[in-house]
């Protein structure tokens, strides 16, 4: 069933768990993510980020997400991740996404507030949820992060009326190891000044034990996971090709990738999900 990010994360906030925002790149991983969520009996957020949108148009992704959600037995959010322009967000809203994220994190505080608030108003008018980002989450081997200032987070949440707030607290995009960890003191300071659900981008680099603890003991209600699952897909693909290098039919090759990816996705979902079943 298709649901909004707001409803999904408010429930998570009330019952002390988090929902995984899984970064999709194509039909094969989308299907595996849905199957894993159904086996774990937990909600899921399918995310179309910039890389995904480079090779598949937003309207097509909207139809794919909606088809999967309508046929799933668990709640599914269709989410635009890192929308950088108003036009992208408008297209996603018109294409059936139930949630959008506008990323104005590189802008000044006032610009970020003004632009996020405008897009949030557009989304809410269409019954769509909106996530914003305050502080900048950097990239492994690339741009450095700029940590979220709690006082700015309070103003940002109040003035934009967003449904979820992505924060920068030691998390890094595209991090392959889990040697770091989140700044829990900064998280607590942000929690003191806002009541809205918090989001961690770059969740693949967060130690699983810390993901689990914060899911149950903080206002972090969404962990974005991309690199961890993309790595699993790539390794499974390499193994499937090497089983028989004469094979060329990608449908047969992808069949060999499905189950390993489902298993890995279940291992990502399990530490975050509700202690009790959705029923």
ROPATOR-271987 format. One record per residue (C-alpha): chain; residue in three letters; residue number from 0; x, y, z. Coordinates in pm, 1 decimal, always signed. Example, Ala and Ser with C-alpha at 12.3 -4.5 7.8 and 13.67 -1.06 7.14 Angstrom:
{node 'A', 'Ala', 0, {+1230.0, -450.0, +780.0}} {node 'A', 'Ser', 1, {+1367.0, -106.0, +714.0}} 
***
This chain:
{node 'A', 'Unk', 0, {+0.0, +0.0, +0.0}} {node 'A', 'Unk', 1, {+121.7, +349.5, -84.7}} {node 'A', 'Unk', 2, {+165.0, +575.7, +218.2}} {node 'A', 'Unk', 3, {+315.2, +916.6, +294.4}} {node 'A', 'Unk', 4, {+643.2, +978.2, +468.9}} {node 'A', 'Unk', 5, {+468.6, +1188.0, +733.7}} {node 'A', 'Unk', 6, {+231.1, +911.4, +841.1}} {node 'A', 'Unk', 7, {+507.4, +651.1, +831.6}} {node 'A', 'Unk', 8, {+758.8, +847.3, +1037.7}} {node 'A', 'Unk', 9, {+506.6, +978.8, +1289.1}} {node 'A', 'Unk', 10, {+414.6, +619.2, +1365.2}} {node 'A', 'Unk', 11, {+783.5, +530.9, +1396.3}} {node 'A', 'Unk', 12, {+838.2, +826.6, +1630.2}} {node 'A', 'Unk', 13, {+549.6, +718.3, +1851.9}} {node 'A', 'Unk', 14, {+658.3, +354.3, +1871.3}} {node 'A', 'Unk', 15, {+1037.1, +392.4, +1889.4}} {node 'A', 'Unk', 16, {+1165.5, +246.2, +1565.1}} {node 'A', 'Unk', 17, {+1309.5, +367.3, +1235.2}} {node 'A', 'Unk', 18, {+1225.2, +307.2, +872.2}} {node 'A', 'Unk', 19, {+1488.2, +237.4, +608.5}} {node 'A', 'Unk', 20, {+1505.5, +470.3, +310.8}} {node 'A', 'Unk', 21, {+1649.0, +235.6, +48.0}} {node 'A', 'Unk', 22, {+1820.2, +397.1, -248.4}} {node 'A', 'Unk', 23, {+1704.9, +233.7, -570.6}} {node 'A', 'Unk', 24, {+1882.6, +220.5, -904.8}} {node 'A', 'Unk', 25, {+1652.1, -4.5, -1105.5}} {node 'A', 'Unk', 26, {+1367.7, -253.1, -1116.3}} {node 'A', 'Unk', 27, {+1579.1, -542.6, -987.6}} {node 'A', 'Unk', 28, {+1672.2, -382.5, -657.0}} {node 'A', 'Unk', 29, {+1324.0, -231.2, -610.4}} {node 'A', 'Unk', 30, {+1166.5, -578.1, -628.8}} {node 'A', 'Unk', 31, {+1419.7, -724.6, -387.4}} {node 'A', 'Unk', 32, {+1363.4, -443.6, -137.3}} {node 'A', 'Unk', 33, {+986.2, -494.5, -141.6}} {node 'A', 'Unk', 34, {+1019.8, -870.3, -95.6}} {node 'A', 'Unk', 35, {+1258.1, -819.0, +196.1}} {node 'A', 'Unk', 36, {+1018.8, -574.9, +364.5}} {node 'A', 'Unk', 37, {+730.8, -818.6, +323.1}} {node 'A', 'Unk', 38, {+935.2, -1100.6, +474.0}} {node 'A', 'Unk', 39, {+1033.3, -878.0, +766.5}} {node 'A', 'Unk', 40, {+678.7, -736.1, +789.8}} {node 'A', 'Unk', 41, {+789.8, -375.2, +814.5}} {node 'A', 'Unk', 42, {+735.2, -49.2, +625.4}} {node 'A', 'Unk', 43, {+982.7, +62.2, +362.5}} {node 'A', 'Unk', 44, {+1077.2, +379.8, +175.6}} {node 'A', 'Unk', 45, {+1175.8, +339.0, -189.1}} {node 'A', 'Unk', 46, {+1402.0, +628.8, -286.2}} {node 'A', 'Unk', 47, {+1484.1, +766.2, -628.6}} {node 'A', 'Unk', 48, {+1803.1, +967.7, -596.4}} {node 'A', 'Unk', 49, {+2003.4, +1165.7, -852.3}} {node 'A', 'Unk', 50, {+2191.2, +858.4, -984.4}} {node 'A', 'Unk', 51, {+1867.5, +670.9, -1043.6}} {node 'A', 'Unk', 52, {+1712.3, +970.5, -1217.9}} {node 'A', 'Unk', 53, {+2009.2, +999.5, -1455.4}} {node 'A', 'Unk', 54, {+1893.8, +693.8, -1650.6}} {node 'A', 'Unk', 55, {+1522.4, +664.2, -1566.0}} {node 'A', 'Unk', 56, {+1282.7, +961.4, -1594.6}} {node 'A', 'Unk', 57, {+1093.1, +1063.2, -1281.1}} {node 'A', 'Unk', 58, {+746.4, +985.4, -1431.1}} {node 'A', 'Unk', 59, {+857.3, +629.4, -1506.6}} {node 'A', 'Unk', 60, {+998.5, +587.4, -1156.6}} {node 'A', 'Unk', 61, {+669.0, +712.4, -1015.9}} {node 'A', 'Unk', 62, {+479.1, +443.1, -1204.2}} {node 'A', 'Unk', 63, {+725.8, +173.7, -1092.7}} {node 'A', 'Unk', 64, {+704.6, +276.9, -728.3}} {node 'A', 'Unk', 65, {+326.8, +300.2, -735.9}} {node 'A', 'Unk', 66, {+287.9, -39.2, -900.6}} {node 'A', 'Unk', 67, {+509.0, -201.9, -636.1}} {node 'A', 'Unk', 68, {+334.5, -18.6, -351.2}} {node 'A', 'Unk', 69, {-14.2, -108.7, -470.0}} {node 'A', 'Unk', 70, {+78.5, -477.3, -481.4}} {node 'A', 'Unk', 71, {+276.1, -487.6, -156.5}} {node 'A', 'Unk', 72, {+133.4, -611.8, +173.1}} {node 'A', 'Unk', 73, {+339.9, -362.5, +374.2}} {node 'A', 'Unk', 74, {+335.2, +19.8, +374.3}} {node 'A', 'Unk', 75, {+555.3, +168.2, +100.1}} {node 'A', 'Unk', 76, {+662.7, +532.3, +63.8}} {node 'A', 'Unk', 77, {+751.2, +651.9, -287.9}} {node 'A', 'Unk', 78, {+1018.7, +911.6, -217.7}} {node 'A', 'Unk', 79, {+1219.1, +1155.7, -429.7}} {node 'A', 'Unk', 80, {+1563.2, +1179.1, -267.6}} {node 'A', 'Unk', 81, {+1778.8, +1491.5, -305.1}} {node 'A', 'Unk', 82, {+1554.9, +1696.6, -527.6}} {node 'A', 'Unk', 83, {+1764.6, +2000.4, -610.8}} {node 'A', 'Unk', 84, {+1514.8, +2211.2, -803.8}} {node 'A', 'Unk', 85, {+1153.4, +2312.0, -775.1}} {node 'A', 'Unk', 86, {+1091.0, +2162.7, -1119.7}} {node 'A', 'Unk', 87, {+1217.1, +1818.9, -1015.2}} {node 'A', 'Unk', 88, {+995.0, +1827.5, -709.8}} {node 'A', 'Unk', 89, {+691.6, +1938.1, -912.4}} {node 'A', 'Unk', 90, {+743.9, +1654.2, -1161.0}} {node 'A', 'Unk', 91, {+769.1, +1402.2, -876.1}} {node 'A', 'Unk', 92, {+450.5, +1531.6, -716.1}} {node 'A', 'Unk', 93, {+270.3, +1509.6, -1050.9}} {node 'A', 'Unk', 94, {+412.3, +1157.9, -1107.1}} {node 'A', 'Unk', 95, {+256.9, +1001.1, -799.7}} {node 'A', 'Unk', 96, {+539.2, +1020.9, -548.1}} {node 'A', 'Unk', 97, {+399.9, +1028.5, -194.4}} {node 'A', 'Unk', 98, {+705.3, +1209.9, -57.7}} {node 'A', 'Unk', 99, {+977.0, +1444.0, -178.4}} {node 'A', 'Unk', 100, {+1303.0, +1568.3, -30.7}} {node 'A', 'Unk', 101, {+1422.1, +1913.0, -129.6}} {node 'A', 'Unk', 102, {+1794.1, +1953.6, -67.4}} {node 'A', 'Unk', 103, {+1888.7, +2315.4, -8.3}} {node 'A', 'Unk', 104, {+2166.8, +2226.8, +232.9}} {node 'A', 'Unk', 105, {+2437.5, +2410.7, +37.1}} {node 'A', 'Unk', 106, {+2244.7, +2736.6, +43.5}} {node 'A', 'Unk', 107, {+2247.3, +3001.8, +314.5}} {node 'A', 'Unk', 108, {+2011.6, +2940.3, +603.7}} {node 'A', 'Unk', 109, {+1760.6, +3199.4, +483.5}} {node 'A', 'Unk', 110, {+1769.0, +3072.4, +124.4}} {node 'A', 'Unk', 111, {+1729.0, +2714.3, +242.0}} {node 'A', 'Unk', 112, {+1433.1, +2809.5, +459.6}} {node 'A', 'Unk', 113, {+1261.6, +3014.5, +188.9}} {node 'A', 'Unk', 114, {+1301.5, +2758.0, -89.7}} {node 'A', 'Unk', 115, {+1222.6, +2455.0, +126.9}} {node 'A', 'Unk', 116, {+912.4, +2625.9, +267.0}} {node 'A', 'Unk', 117, {+785.6, +2702.6, -84.0}} {node 'A', 'Unk', 118, {+832.5, +2343.9, -201.2}} {node 'A', 'Unk', 119, {+687.7, +2205.8, +121.1}} {node 'A', 'Unk', 120, {+374.2, +2415.0, +60.2}} {node 'A', 'Unk', 121, {+346.2, +2272.0, -292.5}} {node 'A', 'Unk', 122, {+383.8, +1919.0, -161.2}} {node 'A', 'Unk', 123, {+132.9, +1957.2, +120.0}} {node 'A', 'Unk', 124, {-123.8, +2106.6, -117.2}} {node 'A', 'Unk', 125, {-103.2, +1781.1, -313.6}} {node 'A', 'Unk', 126, {-115.0, +1556.5, -5.6}} {node 'A', 'Unk', 127, {+256.2, +1475.3, -39.2}} {node 'A', 'Unk', 128, {+512.8, +1477.5, +242.7}} {node 'A', 'Unk', 129, {+828.9, +1687.0, +238.0}} {node 'A', 'Unk', 130, {+1173.7, +1627.3, +387.3}} {node 'A', 'Unk', 131, {+1435.7, +1901.5, +414.2}} {node 'A', 'Unk', 132, {+1802.2, +1913.9, +513.2}} {node 'A', 'Unk', 133, {+1981.4, +2152.9, +747.4}} {node 'A', 'Unk', 134, {+2357.1, +2125.5, +776.0}} {node 'A', 'Unk', 135, {+2543.4, +1959.8, +491.4}} {node 'A', 'Unk', 136, {+2615.4, +1585.2, +476.7}} {node 'A', 'Unk', 137, {+2940.3, +1540.7, +284.8}} {node 'A', 'Unk', 138, {+3073.1, +1259.6, +69.6}} {node 'A', 'Unk', 139, {+3339.1, +999.5, +136.1}} {node 'A', 'Unk', 140, {+3647.9, +1110.8, -54.8}} {node 'A', 'Unk', 141, {+3473.0, +1430.4, -161.2}} {node 'A', 'Unk', 142, {+3305.8, +1735.8, -11.4}} {node 'A', 'Unk', 143, {+3334.7, +1766.0, +364.5}} {node 'A', 'Unk', 144, {+3034.1, +1785.6, +592.9}} {node 'A', 'Unk', 145, {+2912.3, +2092.6, +774.9}} {node 'A', 'Unk', 146, {+2747.4, +1990.0, +1099.9}} {node 'A', 'Unk', 147, {+2392.0, +2088.2, +1186.5}} {node 'A', 'Unk', 148, {+2365.0, +2374.9, +1435.8}} {node 'A', 'Unk', 149, {+2080.3, +2293.6, +1679.1}} {node 'A', 'Unk', 150, {+1953.4, +2654.2, +1694.5}} {node 'A', 'Unk', 151, {+1935.6, +2668.7, +1313.7}} {node 'A', 'Unk', 152, {+1759.8, +2331.2, +1304.9}} {node 'A', 'Unk', 153, {+1491.5, +2466.2, +1535.3}} {node 'A', 'Unk', 154, {+1426.9, +2768.9, +1312.5}} {node 'A', 'Unk', 155, {+1441.0, +2558.8, +995.1}} {node 'A', 'Unk', 156, {+1187.0, +2303.2, +1118.5}} {node 'A', 'Unk', 157, {+945.7, +2569.9, +1242.4}} {node 'A', 'Unk', 158, {+964.8, +2804.8, +944.1}} {node 'A', 'Unk', 159, {+954.2, +2543.7, +665.5}} {node 'A', 'Unk', 160, {+683.3, +2317.2, +817.5}} {node 'A', 'Unk', 161, {+865.8, +2009.7, +681.6}} {node 'A', 'Unk', 162, {+757.2, +1661.7, +787.5}} {node 'A', 'Unk', 163, {+1108.5, +1524.4, +842.4}} {node 'A', 'Unk', 164, {+1449.2, +1685.8, +886.5}} {node 'A', 'Unk', 165, {+1777.2, +1544.9, +758.1}} {node 'A', 'Unk', 166, {+2070.2, +1641.3, +980.3}} {node 'A', 'Unk', 167, {+2449.4, +1632.6, +963.1}} {node 'A', 'Unk', 168, {+2587.5, +1471.7, +1278.9}} {node 'A', 'Unk', 169, {+2894.0, +1276.5, +1164.0}} {node 'A', 'Unk', 170, {+2721.0, +1088.3, +883.3}} {node 'A', 'Unk', 171, {+2881.2, +1078.6, +537.3}} {node 'A', 'Unk', 172, {+2739.0, +979.4, +198.2}} {node 'A', 'Unk', 173, {+2898.2, +684.5, +12.4}} {node 'A', 'Unk', 174, {+3095.8, +561.7, +313.6}} {node 'A', 'Unk', 175, {+3178.4, +193.0, +267.5}} {node 'A', 'Unk', 176, {+3311.4, +110.7, +614.7}} {node 'A', 'Unk', 177, {+3141.0, +147.3, +951.9}} {node 'A', 'Unk', 178, {+3440.1, +278.6, +1142.0}} {node 'A', 'Unk', 179, {+3284.8, +612.8, +1222.8}} {node 'A', 'Unk', 180, {+2972.8, +683.1, +1419.5}} {node 'A', 'Unk', 181, {+2723.1, +957.0, +1481.3}} {node 'A', 'Unk', 182, {+2769.5, +1244.2, +1726.0}} {node 'A', 'Unk', 183, {+2506.3, +1154.3, +1983.0}} {node 'A', 'Unk', 184, {+2560.1, +1472.1, +2184.8}} {node 'A', 'Unk', 185, {+2472.9, +1682.0, +1880.0}} {node 'A', 'Unk', 186, {+2170.8, +1460.0, +1811.4}} {node 'A', 'Unk', 187, {+2045.3, +1514.4, +2168.2}} {node 'A', 'Unk', 188, {+2093.3, +1889.1, +2134.9}} {node 'A', 'Unk', 189, {+1885.3, +1890.9, +1815.5}} {node 'A', 'Unk', 190, {+1617.4, +1677.1, +1979.1}} {node 'A', 'Unk', 191, {+1587.3, +1933.9, +2255.8}} {node 'A', 'Unk', 192, {+1473.5, +2203.3, +2014.6}} {node 'A', 'Unk', 193, {+1243.5, +2019.1, +1771.5}} {node 'A', 'Unk', 194, {+977.4, +1750.1, +1776.3}} {node 'A', 'Unk', 195, {+981.8, +1641.7, +1412.0}} {node 'A', 'Unk', 196, {+1128.7, +1307.5, +1297.3}} {node 'A', 'Unk', 197, {+1499.4, +1321.1, +1215.5}} {node 'A', 'Unk', 198, {+1669.4, +1160.4, +915.6}} {node 'A', 'Unk', 199, {+2021.5, +1024.1, +871.5}} {node 'A', 'Unk', 200, {+2161.9, +1026.7, +518.4}} {node 'A', 'Unk', 201, {+2467.7, +810.0, +460.3}} {node 'A', 'Unk', 202, {+2334.8, +540.6, +693.8}} {node 'A', 'Unk', 203, {+2555.5, +272.1, +540.2}} {node 'A', 'Unk', 204, {+2851.9, +417.0, +729.1}} {node 'A', 'Unk', 205, {+2680.1, +406.9, +1068.8}} {node 'A', 'Unk', 206, {+2764.7, +102.4, +1286.1}} {node 'A', 'Unk', 207, {+2468.4, -134.0, +1304.7}} {node 'A', 'Unk', 208, {+2467.4, -129.0, +1685.2}} {node 'A', 'Unk', 209, {+2433.7, +249.1, +1682.0}} {node 'A', 'Unk', 210, {+2160.7, +236.6, +1417.5}} {node 'A', 'Unk', 211, {+1968.3, -4.7, +1637.4}} {node 'A', 'Unk', 212, {+2016.5, +196.6, +1955.5}} {node 'A', 'Unk', 213, {+1917.0, +527.4, +1799.1}} {node 'A', 'Unk', 214, {+1616.1, +371.4, +1628.1}} {node 'A', 'Unk', 215, {+1483.1, +274.3, +1969.1}} {node 'A', 'Unk', 216, {+1613.7, +565.8, +2174.8}} {node 'A', 'Unk', 217, {+1603.0, +885.1, +1969.5}} {node 'A', 'Unk', 218, {+1393.3, +1092.9, +1730.7}} {node 'A', 'Unk', 219, {+1584.8, +949.5, +1434.8}} {node 'A', 'Unk', 220, {+1308.7, +775.3, +1242.8}} {node 'A', 'Unk', 221, {+1471.3, +724.5, +901.9}} {node 'A', 'Unk', 222, {+1809.1, +587.4, +799.4}} {node 'A', 'Unk', 223, {+1898.4, +616.5, +431.1}} {node 'A', 'Unk', 224, {+2086.8, +309.8, +308.1}} {node 'A', 'Unk', 225, {+2241.8, +305.6, -37.4}} {node 'A', 'Unk', 226, {+2610.5, +214.1, -54.9}} {node 'A', 'Unk', 227, {+2573.3, -99.1, +156.7}} {node 'A', 'Unk', 228, {+2309.5, -248.7, -71.0}} {node 'A', 'Unk', 229, {+2469.6, -125.6, -391.3}} {node 'A', 'Unk', 230, {+2786.5, -306.5, -286.3}} {node 'A', 'Unk', 231, {+2590.6, -625.1, -218.6}} {node 'A', 'Unk', 232, {+2424.3, -603.5, -560.5}} {node 'A', 'Unk', 233, {+2759.6, -551.4, -733.8}} {node 'A', 'Unk', 234, {+2928.4, -844.1, -562.9}} {node 'A', 'Unk', 235, {+2631.5, -1072.6, -634.0}} {node 'A', 'Unk', 236, {+2637.2, -963.0, -998.9}} {node 'A', 'Unk', 237, {+3007.9, -1040.1, -1028.9}} {node 'A', 'Unk', 238, {+2957.0, -1385.5, -879.2}} {node 'A', 'Unk', 239, {+2660.0, -1456.3, -1106.7}} {node 'A', 'Unk', 240, {+2860.6, -1363.7, -1416.0}} {node 'A', 'Unk', 241, {+3162.0, -1567.7, -1308.7}} {node 'A', 'Unk', 242, {+2953.2, -1882.5, -1253.8}} {node 'A', 'Unk', 243, {+2930.3, -1914.6, -1630.2}} {node 'A', 'Unk', 244, {+3113.4, -1650.0, -1830.3}} {node 'A', 'Unk', 245, {+2946.4, -1770.5, -2149.7}} {node 'A', 'Unk', 246, {+2603.5, -1655.7, -2025.7}} {node 'A', 'Unk', 247, {+2478.1, -1336.4, -2184.4}} {node 'A', 'Unk', 248, {+2107.5, -1330.7, -2094.9}} {node 'A', 'Unk', 249, {+2076.2, -1064.4, -1826.9}} {node 'A', 'Unk', 250, {+1737.0, -1197.4, -1714.7}} {node 'A', 'Unk', 251, {+1900.1, -1524.7, -1613.1}} {node 'A', 'Unk', 252, {+2190.0, -1342.7, -1450.2}} {node 'A', 'Unk', 253, {+1960.0, -1113.2, -1253.5}} {node 'A', 'Unk', 254, {+1766.5, -1414.5, -1123.1}} {node 'A', 'Unk', 255, {+2084.6, -1523.8, -947.6}} {node 'A', 'Unk', 256, {+2120.5, -1183.1, -784.5}} {node 'A', 'Unk', 257, {+1769.0, -1158.8, -641.1}} {node 'A', 'Unk', 258, {+1792.9, -1388.4, -338.4}} {node 'A', 'Unk', 259, {+2132.9, -1261.9, -213.8}} {node 'A', 'Unk', 260, {+2002.7, -905.5, -234.2}} {node 'A', 'Unk', 261, {+1683.1, -996.2, -48.4}} {node 'A', 'Unk', 262, {+1888.1, -1155.9, +229.9}} {node 'A', 'Unk', 263, {+2115.0, -853.4, +259.2}} {node 'A', 'Unk', 264, {+1819.9, -615.4, +260.4}} {node 'A', 'Unk', 265, {+1652.1, -813.3, +537.7}} {node 'A', 'Unk', 266, {+1969.2, -777.9, +745.7}} {node 'A', 'Unk', 267, {+1947.1, -399.8, +697.2}} {node 'A', 'Unk', 268, {+1577.3, -378.1, +784.5}} {node 'A', 'Unk', 269, {+1576.4, -608.1, +1086.2}} {node 'A', 'Unk', 270, {+1764.4, -384.3, +1336.2}} {node 'A', 'Unk', 271, {+1543.7, -83.9, +1256.5}} {node 'A', 'Unk', 272, {+1196.0, -231.0, +1238.9}} {node 'A', 'Unk', 273, {+922.3, -230.0, +1506.2}} {node 'A', 'Unk', 274, {+968.3, -479.7, +1786.2}} {node 'A', 'Unk', 275, {+612.2, -599.3, +1727.3}} {node 'A', 'Unk', 276, {+457.6, -676.8, +1387.7}} {node 'A', 'Unk', 277, {+270.4, -414.1, +1189.7}} {node 'A', 'Unk', 278, {-59.2, -572.0, +1278.0}} 
***
